[in-house]
């Protein structure tokens, strides 16, 4: 697949995010820019942006409890709590 599926503005946004490490998908196509965004991926992108672009550090004094994470993956739990602490 090619990047022709996306307009220039969307590709520029992808490149910006990729260069900052906000997304680790090596191509815009693999990033599925027009696909659905799931909680884990959004929490990860928010966390990476806050840490890398805004230079924020998590406030580990905060208790971030979520009653709907029990059945989620460790990665989802980690990034959801990290995003909360940022």
DAZI-V485949 format. One record per backbone hydrogen bond with DSSP energy under -0.5 kcal/mol. NH is the residue of the N-H (numbers start at 0). CO is the residue of the C=O. E is the energy in kcal/mol with one decimal. If there is no record, write none. Layout:
nh=[NH,NH]
co=[CO,CO]
e=[E,E]
//
This chain:
nh=[4,5,10,11,12,13,14,15,16,17,18,19,20,20,21,22,30,31,31,32,34,37,41,42,43,44,45,46,47,48,49,50,51,52,53,55,58,59,61,63,64,68,71,76,77,78,79,80,81,82,83,84,85,85]
co=[1,2,6,7,8,9,10,11,12,13,14,15,16,17,16,16,26,27,28,27,31,35,37,38,39,40,41,42,43,44,45,46,47,48,48,49,84,57,58,61,62,65,68,72,73,74,75,76,77,78,79,80,81,82]
e=[-0.9,-2.0,-2.2,-2.7,-2.0,-2.3,-2.7,-2.4,-2.4,-2.9,-2.7,-1.5,-0.7,-0.9,-2.4,-0.9,-1.7,-0.6,-1.3,-0.9,-2.4,-0.6,-2.3,-3.0,-2.3,-2.5,-2.8,-2.3,-2.9,-2.5,-2.6,-2.4,-3.0,-2.1,-1.8,-2.9,-2.6,-1.1,-1.8,-0.7,-0.8,-0.9,-2.1,-2.4,-2.8,-2.5,-2.2,-2.1,-2.5,-2.5,-1.6,-1.9,-0.9,-0.6]
//
